């Protein structure tokens, strides 16, 4: 068994950096490991492919975000990719890779998905417009799920799409939120994620089935409650893993029925830049309380907000409220982490609301800062306009132009600053629009 993640020690072996092999009795490192987190592993014969956020594999600095272990050493796949890898799927000699990258081996058309044929990278059409979380194969068809809303110029491909070898196809009208995992069984495609609507089917909560022409809920009730992160099929069974609210376990299989949920309502109401959260329970058992969690725009990480104590054990309906203030423009998502007295927890469904921009612009604080390889930041505009974004070093020399062209208004744009070629030190990010100009400092550390 191979395991990847953010660890730097496996069973006391301190050389097992971010990836390790379990032989049934003990852990083994794979060379000197990788220099940062691993998100996905795929195996083909004696080859182990790893993808993630690393920039070095076993001392090989060309192994950017993806690498191959042949049993004795690490190898890069060409010149690698320019950003994170979340998914790897193998078919014969072809390795399909998905993630956040927009360049594979120098191919700038490889947006978020690419194919490695053993010697070079190939794009799949013009790619996708946002992150890929999973890839599944069925014959010559490649199914892709994630956060994107456009595949190869097809604007109907919301969060899931099919590549037939030459072009992209939507699956009906797609999903209304992220797809995290895909499993194929015959002509059926099962998808799990954070969505609550598939192709207009409001009963398809967090899991749905595509039969080749239409979406179906996978339940006699209303799916499972959130989220679904993993799927597998075996004969007539569908195995589902995730964060199921109100359940003592996080995996189920067979004919899928709705899991018990004590939460009766959970709403988010916007008031200017503030959001009022309200929820209610019908009954509670050993409920220590609710940790409110927040997913800001252009972020992949949930953040803890307020903690509200629960009512313990009660058969009386309870109501809870909390207001989050001074939020940035864009779509904000919220969920509840319900915690029992014994420390076990479960997550609620996600609610979301969008904050409009009142000022001409808002430039988000770059993160992380200081940064090692990459920093990310957001820019929200009230009106569409031409924007130029340039990074300068401490001597005032321009070292990178991140954007020079039009940007849409009433939305939040995300940018990535790649500091790989630069030396440690202080840098300045300058953003100039038609109606504004601003700067942000950054620090690069090695």
C-alpha positions in Angstrom: 0.0 0.0 0.0 1.3 3.5 -0.9 0.3 6.5 1.1 0.8 10.2 0.4 0.0 13.4 2.2 1.6 16.1 4.3 3.5 13.8 6.7 7.3 13.7 7.1 7.4 10.5 9.2 5.9 7.1 8.6 6.2 4.6 11.5 9.3 6.3 12.9 11.0 6.5 9.5 12.0 10.2 9.1 13.0 9.8 5.5 9.4 9.1 4.5 8.7 12.6 3.4 5.1 13.0 2.1 5.0 9.5 0.6 5.7 6.0 1.9 5.1 2.3 1.2 3.5 -0.2 3.7 4.6 -3.8 3.1 2.1 -5.3 5.5 4.3 -5.1 8.6 6.4 -1.9 8.3 6.8 1.5 6.5 9.4 2.2 3.8 10.4 5.5 2.3 10.6 6.1 -1.5 14.1 7.4 -1.8 14.3 10.7 0.0 10.7 11.4 -0.7 9.2 14.7 -1.9 9.5 18.3 -0.6 5.9 19.0 -0.1 2.4 17.6 0.1 1.1 14.7 -2.1 -2.6 14.8 -3.2 -2.8 11.7 -5.4 -1.0 8.4 -6.2 -1.6 6.1 -9.1 0.2 2.8 -9.8 1.0 1.1 -13.1 3.0 -2.1 -12.9 6.2 -1.2 -11.0 5.7 2.5 -11.6 4.3 4.8 -8.9 3.0 8.2 -10.0 2.6 10.9 -7.4 1.0 14.3 -7.8 0.7 17.3 -5.5 2.2 20.6 -4.5 5.9 19.4 -4.5 8.7 20.9 -6.6 11.4 18.3 -5.9 11.3 14.4 -5.9 14.2 12.6 -4.4 16.5 15.5 -5.1 15.3 16.0 -8.7 14.3 19.6 -8.9 12.7 19.2 -12.3 9.9 17.0 -10.9 7.4 19.9 -10.6 4.0 18.8 -9.1 4.3 15.3 -10.6 6.9 12.5 -10.6 7.4 8.8 -11.2 9.0 6.3 -8.9 10.4 3.2 -10.7 11.2 1.2 -7.5 14.6 2.7 -7.0 14.6 6.4 -8.0 12.4 9.3 -8.9 11.9 10.7 -12.4 10.3 13.9 -13.7 7.6 13.8 -16.4 9.2 16.1 -19.0 9.5 19.6 -17.4 6.5 19.0 -15.2 3.6 21.3 -14.6 3.2 24.8 -13.3 0.7 24.2 -10.4 -1.0 21.7 -8.2 -2.0 18.1 -9.3 -5.2 16.7 -7.6 -5.9 13.7 -9.8 -4.0 11.0 -11.8 -5.5 8.2 -13.9 -3.6 5.7 -16.0 -4.7 3.9 -19.2 -2.0 1.8 -20.8 1.0 4.1 -21.5 -1.1 7.2 -21.1 -1.2 9.1 -17.8 -4.0 11.6 -17.4 -3.4 14.4 -14.9 -5.8 17.0 -13.5 -5.5 19.9 -11.1 -4.9 23.7 -11.1 -2.1 23.9 -13.6 -2.3 25.9 -16.9 0.9 24.6 -18.5 2.2 21.0 -19.0 5.8 20.6 -20.2 5.7 24.1 -21.8 2.3 23.4 -23.5 0.2 26.5 -22.5 -3.0 24.9 -23.8 -3.0 22.2 -21.1 -5.4 24.0 -18.8 -6.1 21.9 -15.7 -5.9 18.6 -17.5 -3.2 17.0 -19.7 -2.1 13.6 -21.0 1.5 12.2 -20.7 2.3 9.6 -23.4 5.6 8.5 -21.8 7.7 11.1 -23.6 5.7 14.3 -23.9 2.6 16.2 -22.7 -0.5 16.7 -24.7 -3.5 19.0 -24.0 -7.1 17.8 -24.2 -8.6 20.4 -26.5 -8.4 23.8 -24.9 -8.8 22.3 -21.4 -11.0 23.6 -18.6 -11.4 27.0 -16.9 -11.0 25.9 -13.2 -9.7 23.1 -11.0 -10.1 19.3 -11.7 -10.6 17.1 -8.7 -11.0 13.7 -10.3 -10.6 11.8 -13.6 -12.3 8.5 -14.5 -11.9 6.4 -17.7 -14.5 4.3 -19.5 -13.1 2.9 -22.8 -12.0 5.9 -24.9 -14.0 8.3 -22.8 -12.4 10.5 -20.1 -14.7 11.8 -17.5 -13.6 14.8 -15.5 -15.1 16.4 -12.4 -14.1 19.5 -10.4 -14.8 23.2 -10.0 -14.8 24.2 -13.7 -17.8 25.7 -15.5 -16.4 25.5 -19.1 -14.7 22.6 -20.9 -13.1 23.3 -24.3 -15.3 26.4 -24.7 -18.5 24.5 -23.8 -20.1 26.7 -21.2 -22.7 24.0 -20.3 -20.0 21.7 -18.9 -20.6 22.7 -15.3 -18.3 20.8 -12.9 -18.3 17.6 -15.0 -17.5 16.8 -18.6 -16.6 14.0 -21.0 -13.6 14.0 -23.4 -14.2 11.6 -26.4 -10.6 11.8 -27.7 -11.2 14.9 -29.9 -13.7 17.2 -28.1 -15.5 17.9 -24.8 -19.1 17.2 -24.1 -21.3 18.3 -21.2 -23.3 15.8 -19.2 -26.7 17.4 -19.4 -26.7 20.7 -17.7 -24.1 19.5 -15.2 -23.9 20.1 -11.4 -24.5 23.2 -9.3 -21.4 22.8 -7.2 -18.1 20.8 -7.1 -17.6 17.2 -8.1 -15.0 15.5 -6.0 -15.0 11.9 -7.2 -16.3 9.8 -10.1 -16.9 6.1 -10.4 -18.0 4.3 -13.6 -20.0 1.1 -13.7 -21.0 -0.1 -17.2 -22.8 2.8 -18.8 -23.5 4.5 -15.5 -21.4 7.3 -14.2 -21.7 8.0 -10.5 -20.5 11.4 -9.2 -20.1 12.6 -5.6 -19.4 16.1 -4.3 -20.9 19.2 -2.7 -23.7 19.8 -5.2 -27.4 19.6 -4.4 -28.7 19.6 -8.0 -27.7 17.5 -11.0 -29.1 18.4 -14.4 -32.1 20.1 -12.7 -32.8 17.2 -10.4 -33.2 18.7 -6.9 -33.2 15.3 -5.2 -29.6 14.6 -6.4 -28.0 15.7 -3.1 -24.2 15.2 -3.1 -24.4 12.0 -5.2 -26.0 11.4 -8.6 -26.0 8.9 -11.5 -25.7 9.8 -15.2 -27.1 7.1 -17.5 -25.8 8.6 -20.7 -28.7 10.9 -21.3 -30.1 12.1 -17.9 -29.2 12.6 -14.3 -30.8 10.5 -11.5 -30.7 10.7 -7.7 -29.1 7.7 -6.1 -31.6 7.3 -3.3 -35.3 6.6 -2.5 -35.1 9.8 -0.5 -32.7 12.7 -1.0 -29.1 11.4 -1.3 -26.6 11.6 1.4 -25.7 14.7 3.4 -22.5 16.3 2.8 -20.0 15.9 1.5 -19.2 12.9 -0.8 -15.4 12.7 -1.4 -15.0 9.1 -2.5 -16.9 6.6 -4.6 -16.3 3.0 -5.7 -18.5 0.4 -7.5 -18.6 -3.3 -7.0 -21.2 -5.4 -8.9 -24.5 -3.7 -8.0 -23.1 -1.9 -4.9 -21.9 1.7 -4.8 -19.6 2.5 -1.9 -19.7 6.1 -0.7 -17.2 7.9 1.6 -17.4 11.4 2.9 -18.7 13.6 5.7 -22.2 12.5 6.5 -24.1 14.7 8.9 -25.8 12.9 11.7 -24.1 9.6 11.1 -21.7 7.8 13.3 -19.8 6.5 10.3 -18.5 8.1 7.2 -19.0 5.3 4.7 -22.0 3.4 3.4 -22.9 1.1 0.5 -25.7 -0.7 -1.2 -29.1 0.8 -1.8 -28.4 4.4 -0.6 -31.0 5.9 1.7 -30.9 9.3 3.4 -28.9 9.4 6.6 -30.6 10.7 9.8 -30.2 14.5 10.1 -31.4 16.4 13.2 -30.7 19.7 11.6 -34.0 21.1 10.3 -32.9 24.5 8.8 -29.7 26.3 8.0 -29.8 29.6 6.2 -27.5 32.5 5.3 -28.9 36.0 4.8 -26.9 38.9 3.4 -27.0 42.4 4.8 -24.5 44.6 3.0 -21.1 43.1 3.7 -22.5 41.0 6.7 -24.1 37.6 6.6 -26.6 36.4 9.2 -26.5 32.6 9.8 -29.4 30.9 11.4 -30.1 27.2 12.1 -32.4 25.0 14.1 -32.5 21.4 15.4 -35.5 19.2 16.1 -33.7 17.1 18.7 -30.1 16.8 20.1 -28.2 14.0 21.7 -24.9 14.7 23.6 -24.4 17.8 21.5 -21.5 19.8 22.8 -22.0 22.5 20.2 -21.5 23.8 16.7 -18.3 25.1 15.2 -19.3 27.5 12.4 -16.8 27.2 9.5 -16.3 29.6 6.6 -15.0 29.1 3.0 -14.1 32.5 1.6 -14.0 33.3 -2.2 -11.1 31.8 -4.1 -10.1 29.7 -1.1 -9.8 25.9 -0.8 -9.5 25.9 3.0 -12.4 26.0 5.5 -11.7 28.4 8.4 -13.2 28.2 11.9 -15.4 31.1 12.9 -17.6 31.1 16.0 -18.3 28.2 18.4 -21.9 28.1 19.7 -22.5 25.7 22.7 -25.2 23.0 22.1 -28.1 22.0 24.2 -26.7 18.6 25.2 -29.5 16.1 25.0 -33.0 17.4 24.4 -36.2 16.6 22.6 -37.1 20.3 22.4 -36.4 22.3 19.2 -33.4 24.7 19.4 -32.5 27.8 17.5 -29.1 29.3 16.9 -27.9 32.5 15.2 -24.5 34.2 14.4 -23.5 37.1 12.2 -20.2 37.3 10.3 -19.3 40.8 9.5 -17.2 42.8 6.9 -16.9 40.1 4.3 -15.0 40.5 1.1 -16.8 40.6 -2.3 -17.6 37.2 -3.9 -19.3 34.0 -2.9 -19.0 32.9 0.7 -19.8 29.4 1.9 -20.6 28.3 5.4 -21.1 25.0 7.2 -21.5 23.7 10.7 -19.2 21.2 12.4 -21.4 19.6 15.0 -19.3 18.2 17.9 -20.5 15.6 20.5 -19.2 15.5 24.1 -17.0 12.5 23.2 -15.2 14.6 20.5 -16.9 12.9 17.5 -18.2 15.3 14.9 -20.1 15.6 11.6 -20.7 18.4 9.1 -23.9 20.1 8.0 -24.9 20.9 4.4 -23.3 24.0 3.0 -25.1 27.4 2.6 -23.7 30.2 0.5 -24.3 33.9 -0.3 -22.6 36.5 -2.5 -21.3 39.8 -1.3 -21.4 42.6 -3.9 -18.5 45.0 -4.3 -19.3 48.6 -3.2 -15.9 50.2 -3.9 -14.3 50.4 -7.4 -11.9 47.5 -6.6 -10.7 45.3 -3.8 -7.3 43.6 -3.8 -7.0 40.6 -1.5 -4.0 40.1 0.7 -1.5 37.7 -1.0 -1.2 34.3 0.7 0.9 32.8 1.9 3.2 35.7 2.7 6.1 35.1 3.2 6.0 32.4 0.4 8.3 29.7 -0.9 7.3 29.0 -4.4 3.9 30.5 -5.1 1.6 33.2 -3.7 -2.0 33.6 -4.5 -4.2 36.7 -4.4 -7.7 37.9 -5.5 -8.8 41.0 -7.3 -12.5 42.1 -7.4 -13.7 44.9 -9.7 -16.9 46.8 -9.6 -16.7 47.6 -13.3 -15.1 45.8 -16.3 -11.8 47.4 -17.3 -8.2 46.9 -18.5 -5.9 45.9 -15.7 -2.1 45.4 -15.6 -0.5 43.4 -12.8 3.3 43.5 -12.4 5.7 42.2 -9.8 8.8 44.3 -9.0 12.0 43.3 -7.0 13.6 45.5 -4.3 15.5 47.5 -6.9 12.4 48.4 -8.8 12.9 46.0 -11.7 9.9 44.3 -13.2 10.3 40.6 -12.7 6.9 39.3 -13.9 3.8 40.5 -15.6 0.8 38.5 -14.4 -1.9 40.1 -16.4 -2.2 42.8 -19.0 -5.7 42.9 -20.5 -9.4 43.2 -19.7 -11.1 41.8 -16.6 -14.8 41.4 -15.9 -16.6 43.4 -13.3 -18.8 42.2 -10.4 -16.6 39.1 -9.9 -13.5 38.0 -8.0 -10.5 37.0 -10.1 -7.7 34.8 -8.7 -4.1 35.1 -9.6 -1.0 33.0 -8.9 2.5 34.5 -8.5 5.3 32.0 -9.3 8.5 33.0 -7.5 10.5 29.9 -8.5 13.1 31.8 -10.6 13.6 34.6 -8.0 16.0 35.0 -5.1 14.9 35.4 -1.5 13.9 39.0 -0.6 11.1 41.6 -0.7 9.0 42.2 -3.8 6.2 44.6 -4.7 2.9 43.7 -6.4 1.5 46.6 -8.4 -2.0 46.6 -9.8 -3.1 49.3 -12.2 -6.6 49.7 -13.6 -8.4 52.4 -15.6 -9.8 53.8 -12.4 -7.4 52.8 -9.6 -3.8 51.9 -8.8 -2.5 50.0 -5.7 0.5 48.0 -4.4 1.0 45.1 -2.0 4.4 43.9 -0.5 5.5 40.2 -0.6 8.4 38.4 0.9 10.0 35.3 -0.8 11.9 32.9 1.5 13.9 29.8 0.5 
